[in-house]
Amino acid sequence: MDQHQADWNAKAARNIITNLEKRRMAGSYCVSAGQAKDEVVAMIPEGATVFRCGSMTSVGMGLWEAIAALPGVTLLDPYPPDLPPDEAMEIRRRGMIADVMIASTNAITLDGILVNLDGMGNRVAAMAFGPKQVILVVGMNKVVPDLASAVARVKHYAAPVNNIRLGYKNPCTETGLCTDCKTPGRICNLWSTIEGHMIKDRIHVKLVGENLGY
Ligand code: SF4
């Protein structure tokens, strides 16, 4: 990334954070993923339970290893590869009352609206209500001008890329294009548009000046 892009990231992030605050959400900006990791880890209270939600952003930063190493912190992680599906589902249920949930967002608009799309809904449900604190780590590559652009980004980019990553048998896995399928394995089922929250600062968006996740 050259200096002009870095400057744009910092200026756009400042504007987004102002708009998040008007919506009773908090925001902050880090230039690098390494700095963001340190700051997210520092936000986790002693003895907290932390719910891990699907996020390639957090995986790429090494965030889960750092959180799992915190003394006294319990990481509710439904993603160990050898975990039976019924146990993974139970962890997702327990995550709904965790102290902290951590995820990213599929898109964020310049005026601070968060747009997400889930297959089962555990991530968007926990964003809306349940965990006391929601921390969303968001690369500036997910910033879009408006709601229509956010929906298009999620449906025509984030969802197909995730299908390809997971190797699901959906049409977009083959073509990279969304056909609005009705397959049993469709991951595009539950939309969430967060325009604000009555619990002030429950949602904290940590913007990062790098391309992270999808
Ligand atoms: S609706 Fe179906 S084809 Fe479209 S992105 Fe989702 S899973 Fe892929």
Residues whose N, C-alpha, C, O or C-beta is under 5 A from the ligand:
A	BS01	SF4	K155 A159 P160 N170 P171 C172 L177 C178 T179 D180 C181 R186 I187 C188
